[in-house]
């Protein structure tokens, strides 16, 4: 298997707001977060995880993403990911205290009030880069299966919490998704036996 190519991706949204001087402004805000930063943010943030109370003994007592604190986590992600690329395109320059700016508050308000915007933000800033990270892990033959399984579990938790609508899903894509879900169920059933 060949090694995937790392792609630095930027998510851009326009926000319109009226500032304290009464002037209406429309600005583009950019976000980029690599998978390592995401893992770091999860590790640092007590607001993201909770101890599982699952009846499944394999999951009980382990850390899992807290569904009730999803928006707080997205706000932390926006704060960390807001910025702009350097002139040479090699570095990401963060905007300090983004959520304290009027543009930041307008963006966060938009995320809080729109399921579709929140899902799109999660997909572009978190899920797509983390999927790429999992592919990197899978492509490296020196990685052990347990570590790869851990990353895949985290990805599935993120995908469940920030579920992207399947309304526009093609029949072929739906079949592939259902086949993957069926395979996952069969894998879990096999592990329980």
Secondary structure, DSSP 8 states (H G I E B T S, - for coil): ----------EEEEEEEE-TTS-EEEEEEEE---HHHHHHHHHH-TTTEEE---SSTTTTTSEEE-GGGHHHHHHHHHHHHEEEE-TTSS-EEE-TTGGGSHHHHHHHHHHHH-HHHHHHHIIIIIIHHHHHHHHHHHH-TTS-HHHHHHHHHHHHHHHHHT----TT--HHHHHHHHHHHHHHHHHHHHHH-
